[in-house]
């Protein structure tokens, strides 16, 4: 009796589990895209800061040479 009920329910449970895993995979992929976008923004900001730092260093060095 219990075996028949379990055998009838098992495919539905397995199907729902597969759907859940598919949604989880989709959310993971979307999160990866957002992470890559943030990494690109951080990289661009770092390059900008390095450029500003070099410019300030050159400016300070030039001011020191004038004195």
CHARMM-style PDB file with segment names, atoms N, HN, CA, C and O in Angstrom:
ATOM      1  N   UNK     1       0.825  -1.196   0.000  1.00  0.00      PROA
ATOM      2  CA  UNK     1       0.000   0.000   0.000  1.00  0.00      PROA
ATOM      3  C   UNK     1       0.870   1.263   0.000  1.00  0.00      PROA
ATOM      4  O   UNK     1       0.694   2.153  -0.831  1.00  0.00      PROA
ATOM      5  N   UNK     2       1.807   1.320   0.943  1.00  0.00      PROA
ATOM      6  HN  UNK     2       1.951   0.597   1.619  1.00  0.00      PROA
ATOM      7  CA  UNK     2       2.688   2.487   0.993  1.00  0.00      PROA
ATOM      8  C   UNK     2       3.606   2.524  -0.224  1.00  0.00      PROA
ATOM      9  O   UNK     2       3.916   3.592  -0.752  1.00  0.00      PROA
ATOM     10  N   UNK     3       4.023   1.371  -0.648  1.00  0.00      PROA
ATOM     11  HN  UNK     3       3.771   0.503  -0.219  1.00  0.00      PROA
ATOM     12  CA  UNK     3       4.925   1.305  -1.796  1.00  0.00      PROA
ATOM     13  C   UNK     3       4.269   1.879  -3.048  1.00  0.00      PROA
ATOM     14  O   UNK     3       4.926   2.565  -3.831  1.00  0.00      PROA
ATOM     15  N   UNK     4       2.982   1.606  -3.242  1.00  0.00      PROA
ATOM     16  HN  UNK     4       2.448   1.048  -2.605  1.00  0.00      PROA
ATOM     17  CA  UNK     4       2.279   2.124  -4.414  1.00  0.00      PROA
ATOM     18  C   UNK     4       2.172   3.642  -4.358  1.00  0.00      PROA
ATOM     19  O   UNK     4       2.362   4.311  -5.374  1.00  0.00      PROA
ATOM     20  N   UNK     5       1.871   4.191  -3.191  1.00  0.00      PROA
ATOM     21  HN  UNK     5       1.716   3.647  -2.366  1.00  0.00      PROA
ATOM     22  CA  UNK     5       1.760   5.651  -3.046  1.00  0.00      PROA
ATOM     23  C   UNK     5       3.110   6.318  -3.295  1.00  0.00      PROA
ATOM     24  O   UNK     5       3.198   7.348  -3.963  1.00  0.00      PROA
ATOM     25  N   UNK     6       4.138   5.720  -2.754  1.00  0.00      PROA
ATOM     26  HN  UNK     6       4.066   4.883  -2.211  1.00  0.00      PROA
ATOM     27  CA  UNK     6       5.474   6.293  -2.941  1.00  0.00      PROA
ATOM     28  C   UNK     6       5.865   6.242  -4.407  1.00  0.00      PROA
ATOM     29  O   UNK     6       6.425   7.205  -4.932  1.00  0.00      PROA
ATOM     30  N   UNK     7       5.579   5.135  -5.075  1.00  0.00      PROA
ATOM     31  HN  UNK     7       5.125   4.353  -4.649  1.00  0.00      PROA
ATOM     32  CA  UNK     7       5.915   5.008  -6.488  1.00  0.00      PROA
ATOM     33  C   UNK     7       5.118   5.979  -7.353  1.00  0.00      PROA
ATOM     34  O   UNK     7       5.598   6.395  -8.407  1.00  0.00      PROA
ATOM     35  N   UNK     8       3.925   6.342  -6.933  1.00  0.00      PROA
ATOM     36  HN  UNK     8       3.535   6.003  -6.076  1.00  0.00      PROA
ATOM     37  CA  UNK     8       3.121   7.304  -7.692  1.00  0.00      PROA
ATOM     38  C   UNK     8       3.610   8.733  -7.465  1.00  0.00      PROA
ATOM     39  O   UNK     8       3.563   9.564  -8.371  1.00  0.00      PROA
ATOM     40  N   UNK     9       4.073   9.006  -6.264  1.00  0.00      PROA
ATOM     41  HN  UNK     9       4.111   8.330  -5.527  1.00  0.00      PROA
ATOM     42  CA  UNK     9       4.502  10.366  -5.909  1.00  0.00      PROA
ATOM     43  C   UNK     9       5.933  10.645  -6.386  1.00  0.00      PROA
ATOM     44  O   UNK     9       6.272  11.788  -6.694  1.00  0.00      PROA
ATOM     45  N   UNK    10       6.760   9.619  -6.446  1.00  0.00      PROA
ATOM     46  HN  UNK    10       6.485   8.691  -6.196  1.00  0.00      PROA
ATOM     47  CA  UNK    10       8.176   9.795  -6.756  1.00  0.00      PROA
ATOM     48  C   UNK    10       8.432  10.529  -8.076  1.00  0.00      PROA
ATOM     49  O   UNK    10       9.269  11.431  -8.074  1.00  0.00      PROA
ATOM     50  N   UNK    11       7.788  10.221  -9.187  1.00  0.00      PROA
ATOM     51  HN  UNK    11       7.107   9.489  -9.189  1.00  0.00      PROA
ATOM     52  CA  UNK    11       8.053  10.968 -10.426  1.00  0.00      PROA
ATOM     53  C   UNK    11       7.705  12.453 -10.313  1.00  0.00      PROA
ATOM     54  O   UNK    11       8.416  13.298 -10.857  1.00  0.00      PROA
ATOM     55  N   UNK    12       6.623  12.774  -9.614  1.00  0.00      PROA
ATOM     56  HN  UNK    12       6.046  12.087  -9.172  1.00  0.00      PROA
ATOM     57  CA  UNK    12       6.243  14.178  -9.446  1.00  0.00      PROA
ATOM     58  C   UNK    12       7.281  14.919  -8.613  1.00  0.00      PROA
ATOM     59  O   UNK    12       7.645  16.051  -8.932  1.00  0.00      PROA
ATOM     60  N   UNK    13       7.751  14.290  -7.560  1.00  0.00      PROA
ATOM     61  HN  UNK    13       7.455  13.371  -7.301  1.00  0.00      PROA
ATOM     62  CA  UNK    13       8.771  14.911  -6.708  1.00  0.00      PROA
ATOM     63  C   UNK    13      10.064  15.104  -7.502  1.00  0.00      PROA
ATOM     64  O   UNK    13      10.702  16.152  -7.404  1.00  0.00      PROA
ATOM     65  N   UNK    14      10.441  14.121  -8.268  1.00  0.00      PROA
ATOM     66  HN  UNK    14       9.923  13.270  -8.347  1.00  0.00      PROA
ATOM     67  CA  UNK    14      11.650  14.221  -9.086  1.00  0.00      PROA
ATOM     68  C   UNK    14      11.522  15.330 -10.127  1.00  0.00      PROA
ATOM     69  O   UNK    14      12.473  16.076 -10.362  1.00  0.00      PROA
ATOM     70  N   UNK    15      10.351  15.439 -10.749  1.00  0.00      PROA
ATOM     71  HN  UNK    15       9.579  14.833 -10.558  1.00  0.00      PROA
ATOM     72  CA  UNK    15      10.105  16.485 -11.737  1.00  0.00      PROA
ATOM     73  C   UNK    15      10.200  17.870 -11.096  1.00  0.00      PROA
ATOM     74  O   UNK    15      10.832  18.770 -11.650  1.00  0.00      PROA
ATOM     75  N   UNK    16       9.577  18.039  -9.936  1.00  0.00      PROA
ATOM     76  HN  UNK    16       9.064  17.308  -9.486  1.00  0.00      PROA
ATOM     77  CA  UNK    16       9.641  19.333  -9.245  1.00  0.00      PROA
ATOM     78  C   UNK    16      11.071  19.663  -8.831  1.00  0.00      PROA
ATOM     79  O   UNK    16      11.484  20.821  -8.893  1.00  0.00      PROA
ATOM     80  N   UNK    17      11.819  18.664  -8.414  1.00  0.00      PROA
ATOM     81  HN  UNK    17      11.483  17.723  -8.364  1.00  0.00      PROA
ATOM     82  CA  UNK    17      13.218  18.880  -8.057  1.00  0.00      PROA
ATOM     83  C   UNK    17      14.020  19.342  -9.271  1.00  0.00      PROA
ATOM     84  O   UNK    17      14.858  20.236  -9.156  1.00  0.00      PROA
ATOM     85  N   UNK    18      13.770  18.740 -10.431  1.00  0.00      PROA
ATOM     86  HN  UNK    18      13.089  18.013 -10.524  1.00  0.00      PROA
ATOM     87  CA  UNK    18      14.471  19.144 -11.655  1.00  0.00      PROA
ATOM     88  C   UNK    18      14.122  20.580 -12.041  1.00  0.00      PROA
ATOM     89  O   UNK    18      14.996  21.339 -12.462  1.00  0.00      PROA
ATOM     90  N   UNK    19      12.856  20.954 -11.900  1.00  0.00      PROA
ATOM     91  HN  UNK    19      12.147  20.338 -11.558  1.00  0.00      PROA
ATOM     92  CA  UNK    19      12.448  22.334 -12.193  1.00  0.00      PROA
ATOM     93  C   UNK    19      13.137  23.299 -11.235  1.00  0.00      PROA
ATOM     94  O   UNK    19      13.611  24.357 -11.649  1.00  0.00      PROA
ATOM     95  N   UNK    20      13.193  22.937  -9.963  1.00  0.00      PROA
ATOM     96  HN  UNK    20      12.809  22.077  -9.626  1.00  0.00      PROA
ATOM     97  CA  UNK    20      13.866  23.779  -8.968  1.00  0.00      PROA
ATOM     98  C   UNK    20      15.343  23.957  -9.314  1.00  0.00      PROA
ATOM     99  O   UNK    20      15.873  25.064  -9.216  1.00  0.00      PROA
ATOM    100  N   UNK    21      16.000  22.893  -9.711  1.00  0.00      PROA
ATOM    101  HN  UNK    21      15.570  21.993  -9.790  1.00  0.00      PROA
ATOM    102  CA  UNK    21      17.412  22.969 -10.082  1.00  0.00      PROA
ATOM    103  C   UNK    21      17.621  23.849 -11.310  1.00  0.00      PROA
ATOM    104  O   UNK    21      18.614  24.570 -11.401  1.00  0.00      PROA
ATOM    105  N   UNK    22      16.680  23.787 -12.256  1.00  0.00      PROA
ATOM    106  HN  UNK    22      15.873  23.201 -12.182  1.00  0.00      PROA
ATOM    107  CA  UNK    22      16.776  24.618 -13.457  1.00  0.00      PROA
ATOM    108  C   UNK    22      16.664  26.096 -13.102  1.00  0.00      PROA
ATOM    109  O   UNK    22      17.431  26.916 -13.606  1.00  0.00      PROA
ATOM    110  N   UNK    23      15.710  26.439 -12.236  1.00  0.00      PROA
ATOM    111  HN  UNK    23      15.087  25.772 -11.826  1.00  0.00      PROA
ATOM    112  CA  UNK    23      15.573  27.833 -11.805  1.00  0.00      PROA
ATOM    113  C   UNK    23      16.813  28.291 -11.045  1.00  0.00      PROA
ATOM    114  O   UNK    23      17.271  29.419 -11.225  1.00  0.00      PROA
ATOM    115  N   UNK    24      17.354  27.425 -10.203  1.00  0.00      PROA
ATOM    116  HN  UNK    24      16.981  26.508 -10.057  1.00  0.00      PROA
ATOM    117  CA  UNK    24      18.554  27.778  -9.451  1.00  0.00      PROA
ATOM    118  C   UNK    24      19.729  28.028 -10.395  1.00  0.00      PROA
ATOM    119  O   UNK    24      20.507  28.959 -10.184  1.00  0.00      PROA
ATOM    120  N   UNK    25      19.861  27.207 -11.427  1.00  0.00      PROA
ATOM    121  HN  UNK    25      19.229  26.451 -11.599  1.00  0.00      PROA
ATOM    122  CA  UNK    25      20.920  27.395 -12.412  1.00  0.00      PROA
ATOM    123  C   UNK    25      20.755  28.724 -13.138  1.00  0.00      PROA
ATOM    124  O   UNK    25      21.731  29.437 -13.367  1.00  0.00      PROA
ATOM    125  N   UNK    26      19.516  29.055 -13.500  1.00  0.00      PROA
ATOM    126  HN  UNK    26      18.723  28.476 -13.313  1.00  0.00      PROA
ATOM    127  CA  UNK    26      19.249  30.337 -14.162  1.00  0.00      PROA
ATOM    128  C   UNK    26      19.623  31.511 -13.281  1.00  0.00      PROA
ATOM    129  O   UNK    26      20.232  32.472 -13.751  1.00  0.00      PROA
ATOM    130  N   UNK    27      19.264  31.444 -12.005  1.00  0.00      PROA
ATOM    131  HN  UNK    27      18.769  30.664 -11.623  1.00  0.00      PROA
ATOM    132  CA  UNK    27      19.609  32.528 -11.078  1.00  0.00      PROA
ATOM    133  C   UNK    27      21.122  32.640 -10.896  1.00  0.00      PROA
ATOM    134  O   UNK    27      21.656  33.743 -10.779  1.00  0.00      PROA
ATOM    135  N   UNK    28      21.803  31.511 -10.871  1.00  0.00      PROA
ATOM    136  HN  UNK    28      21.369  30.615 -10.966  1.00  0.00      PROA
ATOM    137  CA  UNK    28      23.259  31.526 -10.739  1.00  0.00      PROA
ATOM    138  C   UNK    28      23.906  32.193 -11.945  1.00  0.00      PROA
ATOM    139  O   UNK    28      24.846  32.975 -11.796  1.00  0.00      PROA
ATOM    140  N   UNK    29      23.406  31.886 -13.136  1.00  0.00      PROA
ATOM    141  HN  UNK    29      22.643  31.251 -13.256  1.00  0.00      PROA
ATOM    142  CA  UNK    29      23.958  32.494 -14.352  1.00  0.00      PROA
ATOM    143  C   UNK    29      23.724  33.997 -14.350  1.00  0.00      PROA
ATOM    144  O   UNK    29      24.624  34.762 -14.698  1.00  0.00      PROA
ATOM    145  N   UNK    30      22.524  34.432 -13.961  1.00  0.00      PROA
ATOM    146  HN  UNK    30      21.793  33.811 -13.678  1.00  0.00      PROA
ATOM    147  CA  UNK    30      22.246  35.873 -13.896  1.00  0.00      PROA
ATOM    148  C   UNK    30      23.164  36.557 -12.892  1.00  0.00      PROA
ATOM    149  O   UNK    30      23.646  37.661 -13.145  1.00  0.00      PROA
ATOM    150  N   UNK    31      23.411  35.910 -11.757  1.00  0.00      PROA
ATOM    151  HN  UNK    31      23.021  35.013 -11.552  1.00  0.00      PROA
ATOM    152  CA  UNK    31      24.297  36.481 -10.743  1.00  0.00      PROA
ATOM    153  C   UNK    31      25.727  36.581 -11.269  1.00  0.00      PROA
ATOM    154  O   UNK    31      26.435  37.541 -10.966  1.00  0.00      PROA
ATOM    155  N   UNK    32      26.149  35.598 -12.052  1.00  0.00      PROA
ATOM    156  HN  UNK    32      25.574  34.818 -12.298  1.00  0.00      PROA
ATOM    157  CA  UNK    32      27.491  35.654 -12.640  1.00  0.00      PROA
ATOM    158  C   UNK    32      27.619  36.823 -13.602  1.00  0.00      PROA
ATOM    159  O   UNK    32      28.651  37.494 -13.620  1.00  0.00      PROA
ATOM    160  N   UNK    33      26.590  37.081 -14.403  1.00  0.00      PROA
ATOM    161  HN  UNK    33      25.751  36.536 -14.389  1.00  0.00      PROA
ATOM    162  CA  UNK    33      26.634  38.220 -15.323  1.00  0.00      PROA
ATOM    163  C   UNK    33      26.750  39.529 -14.548  1.00  0.00      PROA
ATOM    164  O   UNK    33      27.510  40.417 -14.934  1.00  0.00      PROA
ATOM    165  N   UNK    34      25.993  39.648 -13.451  1.00  0.00      PROA
ATOM    166  HN  UNK    34      25.375  38.927 -13.137  1.00  0.00      PROA
ATOM    167  CA  UNK    34      26.068  40.866 -12.639  1.00  0.00      PROA
ATOM    168  C   UNK    34      27.459  41.012 -12.026  1.00  0.00      PROA
ATOM    169  O   UNK    34      28.004  42.114 -11.965  1.00  0.00      PROA
ATOM    170  N   UNK    35      28.027  39.899 -11.575  1.00  0.00      PROA
ATOM    171  HN  UNK    35      27.584  39.004 -11.624  1.00  0.00      PROA
ATOM    172  CA  UNK    35      29.362  39.935 -10.982  1.00  0.00      PROA
ATOM    173  C   UNK    35      30.406  40.359 -12.011  1.00  0.00      PROA
ATOM    174  O   UNK    35      31.291  41.159 -11.707  1.00  0.00      PROA
ATOM    175  N   UNK    36      30.305  39.825 -13.227  1.00  0.00      PROA
ATOM    176  HN  UNK    36      29.586  39.175 -13.474  1.00  0.00      PROA
ATOM    177  CA  UNK    36      31.248  40.216 -14.279  1.00  0.00      PROA
ATOM    178  C   UNK    36      31.126  41.697 -14.600  1.00  0.00      PROA
ATOM    179  O   UNK    36      32.133  42.367 -14.830  1.00  0.00      PROA
ATOM    180  N   UNK    37      29.905  42.210 -14.617  1.00  0.00      PROA
ATOM    181  HN  UNK    37      29.088  41.666 -14.431  1.00  0.00      PROA
ATOM    182  CA  UNK    37      29.695  43.634 -14.893  1.00  0.00      PROA
ATOM    183  C   UNK    37      30.340  44.480 -13.795  1.00  0.00      PROA
ATOM    184  O   UNK    37      30.998  45.480 -14.083  1.00  0.00      PROA
ATOM    185  N   UNK    38      30.150  44.079 -12.539  1.00  0.00      PROA
ATOM    186  HN  UNK    38      29.616  43.266 -12.305  1.00  0.00      PROA
ATOM    187  CA  UNK    38      30.762  44.814 -11.432  1.00  0.00      PROA
ATOM    188  C   UNK    38      32.288  44.742 -11.499  1.00  0.00      PROA
ATOM    189  O   UNK    38      32.967  45.728 -11.214  1.00  0.00      PROA
ATOM    190  N   UNK    39      32.826  43.588 -11.871  1.00  0.00      PROA
ATOM    191  HN  UNK    39      32.274  42.786 -12.103  1.00  0.00      PROA
ATOM    192  CA  UNK    39      34.281  43.465 -11.994  1.00  0.00      PROA
ATOM    193  C   UNK    39      34.820  44.402 -13.065  1.00  0.00      PROA
ATOM    194  O   UNK    39      35.873  45.011 -12.880  1.00  0.00      PROA
ATOM    195  N   UNK    40      34.113  44.525 -14.178  1.00  0.00      PROA
ATOM    196  HN  UNK    40      33.257  44.030 -14.328  1.00  0.00      PROA
ATOM    197  CA  UNK    40      34.545  45.444 -15.231  1.00  0.00      PROA
ATOM    198  C   UNK    40      34.518  46.884 -14.730  1.00  0.00      PROA
ATOM    199  O   UNK    40      35.434  47.656 -15.012  1.00  0.00      PROA
ATOM    200  N   UNK    41      33.468  47.251 -13.987  1.00  0.00      PROA
ATOM    201  HN  UNK    41      32.724  46.624 -13.759  1.00  0.00      PROA
ATOM    202  CA  UNK    41      33.384  48.612 -13.454  1.00  0.00      PROA
ATOM    203  C   UNK    41      34.516  48.875 -12.469  1.00  0.00      PROA
ATOM    204  O   UNK    41      35.123  49.946 -12.492  1.00  0.00      PROA
ATOM    205  N   UNK    42      34.801  47.913 -11.612  1.00  0.00      PROA
ATOM    206  HN  UNK    42      34.308  47.043 -11.594  1.00  0.00      PROA
ATOM    207  CA  UNK    42      35.889  48.073 -10.643  1.00  0.00      PROA
ATOM    208  C   UNK    42      37.224  48.204 -11.370  1.00  0.00      PROA
ATOM    209  O   UNK    42      38.056  49.028 -10.992  1.00  0.00      PROA
ATOM    210  N   UNK    43      37.435  47.398 -12.411  1.00  0.00      PROA
ATOM    211  HN  UNK    43      36.759  46.729 -12.719  1.00  0.00      PROA
ATOM    212  CA  UNK    43      38.675  47.471 -13.187  1.00  0.00      PROA
ATOM    213  C   UNK    43      38.824  48.841 -13.842  1.00  0.00      PROA
ATOM    214  O   UNK    43      39.910  49.421 -13.835  1.00  0.00      PROA
ATOM    215  N   UNK    44      37.730  49.360 -14.411  1.00  0.00      PROA
ATOM    216  HN  UNK    44      36.848  48.888 -14.417  1.00  0.00      PROA
ATOM    217  CA  UNK    44      37.775  50.688 -15.033  1.00  0.00      PROA
ATOM    218  C   UNK    44      38.064  51.766 -13.995  1.00  0.00      PROA
ATOM    219  O   UNK    44      38.839  52.687 -14.252  1.00  0.00      PROA
ATOM    220  N   UNK    45      37.442  51.652 -12.823  1.00  0.00      PROA
ATOM    221  HN  UNK    45      36.812  50.904 -12.615  1.00  0.00      PROA
ATOM    222  CA  UNK    45      37.695  52.626 -11.761  1.00  0.00      PROA
ATOM    223  C   UNK    45      39.150  52.567 -11.302  1.00  0.00      PROA
ATOM    224  O   UNK    45      39.762  53.600 -11.032  1.00  0.00      PROA
ATOM    225  N   UNK    46      39.699  51.362 -11.214  1.00  0.00      PROA
ATOM    226  HN  UNK    46      39.202  50.523 -11.432  1.00  0.00      PROA
ATOM    227  CA  UNK    46      41.095  51.219 -10.810  1.00  0.00      PROA
ATOM    228  C   UNK    46      42.028  51.846 -11.840  1.00  0.00      PROA
ATOM    229  O   UNK    46      42.994  52.520 -11.480  1.00  0.00      PROA
ATOM    230  N   UNK    47      41.740  51.626 -13.115  1.00  0.00      PROA
ATOM    231  HN  UNK    47      40.955  51.079 -13.408  1.00  0.00      PROA
ATOM    232  CA  UNK    47      42.565  52.234 -14.157  1.00  0.00      PROA
ATOM    233  C   UNK    47      42.484  53.756 -14.101  1.00  0.00      PROA
ATOM    234  O   UNK    47      43.489  54.440 -14.298  1.00  0.00      PROA
ATOM    235  N   UNK    48      41.297  54.286 -13.836  1.00  0.00      PROA
ATOM    236  HN  UNK    48      40.481  53.731 -13.676  1.00  0.00      PROA
ATOM    237  CA  UNK    48      41.137  55.735 -13.718  1.00  0.00      PROA
ATOM    238  C   UNK    48      41.927  56.268 -12.530  1.00  0.00      PROA
ATOM    239  O   UNK    48      42.599  57.294 -12.634  1.00  0.00      PROA
ATOM    240  N   UNK    49      41.845  55.568 -11.401  1.00  0.00      PROA
ATOM    241  HN  UNK    49      41.299  54.734 -11.317  1.00  0.00      PROA
ATOM    242  CA  UNK    49      42.599  55.996 -10.221  1.00  0.00      PROA
ATOM    243  C   UNK    49      44.108  55.942 -10.476  1.00  0.00      PROA
ATOM    244  O   UNK    49      44.842  56.828 -10.037  1.00  0.00      PROA
ATOM    245  N   UNK    50      44.565  54.924 -11.171  1.00  0.00      PROA
ATOM    246  HN  UNK    50      43.968  54.204 -11.527  1.00  0.00      PROA
ATOM    247  CA  UNK    50      45.991  54.848 -11.496  1.00  0.00      PROA
ATOM    248  C   UNK    50      46.407  56.007 -12.392  1.00  0.00      PROA
ATOM    249  O   UNK    50      47.488  56.571 -12.218  1.00  0.00      PROA
ATOM    250  N   UNK    51      45.567  56.360 -13.334  1.00  0.00      PROA
ATOM    251  HN  UNK    51      44.689  55.903 -13.475  1.00  0.00      PROA
ATOM    252  CA  UNK    51      45.866  57.486 -14.225  1.00  0.00      PROA
ATOM    253  C   UNK    51      45.923  58.790 -13.436  1.00  0.00      PROA
ATOM    254  O   UNK    51      46.823  59.605 -13.639  1.00  0.00      PROA
ATOM    255  N   UNK    52      44.967  58.984 -12.542  1.00  0.00      PROA
ATOM    256  HN  UNK    52      44.236  58.322 -12.377  1.00  0.00      PROA
ATOM    257  CA  UNK    52      44.956  60.196 -11.709  1.00  0.00      PROA
ATOM    258  C   UNK    52      46.199  60.227 -10.830  1.00  0.00      PROA
ATOM    259  O   UNK    52      46.822  61.275 -10.661  1.00  0.00      PROA
ATOM    260  N   UNK    53      46.557  59.074 -10.271  1.00  0.00      PROA
ATOM    261  HN  UNK    53      46.051  58.222 -10.408  1.00  0.00      PROA
ATOM    262  CA  UNK    53      47.729  58.998  -9.409  1.00  0.00      PROA
ATOM    263  C   UNK    53      48.999  59.360 -10.179  1.00  0.00      PROA
ATOM    264  O   UNK    53      49.841  60.101  -9.672  1.00  0.00      PROA
ATOM    265  N   UNK    54      49.139  58.847 -11.386  1.00  0.00      PROA
ATOM    266  HN  UNK    54      48.455  58.245 -11.798  1.00  0.00      PROA
ATOM    267  CA  UNK    54      50.311  59.171 -12.203  1.00  0.00      PROA
ATOM    268  C   UNK    54      50.355  60.656 -12.540  1.00  0.00      PROA
ATOM    269  O   UNK    54      51.419  61.274 -12.500  1.00  0.00      PROA
ATOM    270  N   UNK    55      49.197  61.228 -12.874  1.00  0.00      PROA
ATOM    271  HN  UNK    55      48.333  60.726 -12.907  1.00  0.00      PROA
ATOM    272  CA  UNK    55      49.140  62.653 -13.207  1.00  0.00      PROA
ATOM    273  C   UNK    55      49.528  63.500 -12.003  1.00  0.00      PROA
ATOM    274  O   UNK    55      50.301  64.450 -12.130  1.00  0.00      PROA
ATOM    275  N   UNK    56      48.992  63.157 -10.834  1.00  0.00      PROA
ATOM    276  HN  UNK    56      48.364  62.385 -10.731  1.00  0.00      PROA
ATOM    277  CA  UNK    56      49.340  63.906  -9.623  1.00  0.00      PROA
ATOM    278  C   UNK    56      50.819  63.739  -9.282  1.00  0.00      PROA
ATOM    279  O   UNK    56      51.477  64.692  -8.866  1.00  0.00      PROA
ATOM    280  N   UNK    57      51.330  62.540  -9.458  1.00  0.00      PROA
ATOM    281  HN  UNK    57      50.795  61.765  -9.795  1.00  0.00      PROA
ATOM    282  CA  UNK    57      52.746  62.312  -9.183  1.00  0.00      PROA
ATOM    283  C   UNK    57      53.611  63.165 -10.107  1.00  0.00      PROA
ATOM    284  O   UNK    57      54.579  63.782  -9.665  1.00  0.00      PROA
ATOM    285  N   UNK    58      53.257  63.195 -11.389  1.00  0.00      PROA
ATOM    286  HN  UNK    58      52.470  62.693 -11.748  1.00  0.00      PROA
ATOM    287  CA  UNK    58      54.008  64.020 -12.344  1.00  0.00      PROA
ATOM    288  C   UNK    58      53.897  65.497 -12.000  1.00  0.00      PROA
ATOM    289  O   UNK    58      54.876  66.236 -12.108  1.00  0.00      PROA
ATOM    290  N   UNK    59      52.713  65.932 -11.587  1.00  0.00      PROA
ATOM    291  HN  UNK    59      51.918  65.332 -11.500  1.00  0.00      PROA
ATOM    292  CA  UNK    59      52.496  67.335 -11.231  1.00  0.00      PROA
ATOM    293  C   UNK    59      53.311  67.711  -9.998  1.00  0.00      PROA
ATOM    294  O   UNK    59      53.944  68.766  -9.965  1.00  0.00      PROA
ATOM    295  N   UNK    60      53.295  66.854  -8.996  1.00  0.00      PROA
ATOM    296  HN  UNK    60      52.780  65.997  -9.023  1.00  0.00      PROA
ATOM    297  CA  UNK    60      54.061  67.126  -7.777  1.00  0.00      PROA
ATOM    298  C   UNK    60      55.557  67.123  -8.094  1.00  0.00      PROA
ATOM    299  O   UNK    60      56.309  67.955  -7.588  1.00  0.00      PROA
ATOM    300  N   UNK    61      55.971  66.192  -8.924  1.00  0.00      PROA
ATOM    301  HN  UNK    61      55.360  65.516  -9.335  1.00  0.00      PROA
ATOM    302  CA  UNK    61      57.384  66.132  -9.303  1.00  0.00      PROA
ATOM    303  C   UNK    61      57.790  67.393 -10.079  1.00  0.00      PROA
ATOM    304  O   UNK    61      58.881  67.925  -9.875  1.00  0.00      PROA
ATOM    305  N   UNK    62      56.916  67.860 -10.957  1.00  0.00      PROA
ATOM    306  HN  UNK    62      56.030  67.428 -11.122  1.00  0.00      PROA
ATOM    307  CA  UNK    62      57.207  69.075 -11.728  1.00  0.00      PROA
ATOM    308  C   UNK    62      57.243  70.293 -10.811  1.00  0.00      PROA
ATOM    309  O   UNK    62      58.071  71.182 -11.009  1.00  0.00      PROA
ATOM    310  N   UNK    63      56.373  70.352  -9.825  1.00  0.00      PROA
ATOM    311  HN  UNK    63      55.700  69.630  -9.664  1.00  0.00      PROA
ATOM    312  CA  UNK    63      56.367  71.471  -8.883  1.00  0.00      PROA
ATOM    313  C   UNK    63      57.646  71.459  -8.047  1.00  0.00      PROA
ATOM    314  O   UNK    63      58.203  72.513  -7.740  1.00  0.00      PROA
ATOM    315  N   UNK    64      58.102  70.275  -7.686  1.00  0.00      PROA
ATOM    316  HN  UNK    64      57.649  69.419  -7.936  1.00  0.00      PROA
ATOM    317  CA  UNK    64      59.340  70.161  -6.913  1.00  0.00      PROA
ATOM    318  C   UNK    64      60.548  70.580  -7.728  1.00  0.00      PROA
ATOM    319  O   UNK    64      61.507  71.118  -7.175  1.00  0.00      PROA
ATOM    320  N   UNK    65      60.521  70.348  -9.014  1.00  0.00      PROA
ATOM    321  HN  UNK    65      59.742  69.912  -9.463  1.00  0.00      PROA
ATOM    322  CA  UNK    65      61.631  70.720  -9.890  1.00  0.00      PROA
ATOM    323  C   UNK    65      61.706  72.231 -10.044  1.00  0.00      PROA
ATOM    324  O   UNK    65      62.796  72.776 -10.223  1.00  0.00      PROA
ATOM    325  N   UNK    66      60.561  72.926  -9.977  1.00  0.00      PROA
ATOM    326  HN  UNK    66      59.677  72.483  -9.831  1.00  0.00      PROA
ATOM    327  CA  UNK    66      60.545  74.377 -10.156  1.00  0.00      PROA
ATOM    328  C   UNK    66      61.165  75.086  -8.969  1.00  0.00      PROA
ATOM    329  O   UNK    66      61.757  76.155  -9.123  1.00  0.00      PROA
ATOM    330  N   UNK    67      61.038  74.508  -7.794  1.00  0.00      PROA
ATOM    331  HN  UNK    67      60.558  73.640  -7.668  1.00  0.00      PROA
ATOM    332  CA  UNK    67      61.514  75.193  -6.587  1.00  0.00      PROA
ATOM    333  C   UNK    67      62.971  75.147  -6.458  1.00  0.00      PROA
ATOM    334  OT1 UNK    67      63.523  75.680  -5.495  1.00  0.00      PROA
TER     335      UNK     67
END
